[in-house]
Amino acid sequence: MKPIGPAAAAPRPAWRGGWLQAARRIDSPNYGARPASTAIDLVVVHSISLPPGEYGGDGIEQLFTNRLDPQAHPYFERLRDLRVSAHFVIRRDGALLQFVSCAKRAWHAGASAWQGRAGCNDFSIGIELEGLEGDTFEAPQYERLAAVLNALVGRYPIRAVAGHEHVAPQRKHDPGAGFDWARLRQLASLTGVEFAA
Ligand SMILES: [Zn+2]
């Protein structure tokens, strides 16, 4: 009989349930159940910064946990009572935060459709890059996003990566023209995954 004891140098699993272990976890209350037997096959890329164009503050965490003070900045007043979230946020330095389990439905895409299927929140993973439409993004953000995509493809039947601007073209324009899709495609190096741009 083999002795029973802790496995020596067991590799740390990449995932624990729907939580990516490389991410810092900050639980958002803004999520729900996905419809039964939904294949999670789309990633939606966004950009956000609060206040817009100001980087490094904690406004995004506050928004996604319903703790943003409407009086802290003139822009925040319009976000009062907004209930939103994304699965992941990637800061300008590449730091990775996760707010919602990938098994759950986060509230990032709103009214949206992808290849004839409406309601992208049901079947997608939402990833917010700290940034601004029209601004460029940082090298550590591309590297981290590519790594997250690879981790997602290893766990879910991801078939496509699109921007919010592609799934809600009438309403939304993020991540915007400053986002380099070709660079992401090259870094992620995924076969069998379609990129919207
Ligand atoms: Zn968006």
Boltz pocket constraint, residues with backbone or C-beta under 6 A from the ligand:
constraints:
  - pocket:
      binder: B
      contacts: [[A, 45], [A, 46], [A, 47], [A, 108], [A, 164], [A, 172], [A, 174]]
      max_distance: 6.0
